[in-house]
Amino acid sequence: TEEVIHGLKVKLETAYKASGGKKVNIISHSMGGLLVLCFISLHKDVWLWLQSGHFSVY
């Protein structure tokens, strides 16, 4: 799981840089949603807001 979380971090950083520093939207489903929640819990300093179909995390 640590490798997956690190891979997600690298992909998000790449997308952020490629967009010129604009907001990056993450869309996930099922297990992907759990991995995104895990990632965000480990990097709270970077992520301000997450909305899911069933709940929101600030």
Sequence and secondary structure as in RCSB ss.txt:
>XXXX:A:sequence
TEEVIHGLKVKLETAYKASGGKKVNIISHSMGGLLVLCFISLHKDVWLWLQSGHFSVY
>XXXX:A:secstr
 HHHHHHHHHHHHHHHHHTTS        THHHHHHHHHHHH TTT   EE SS EE 
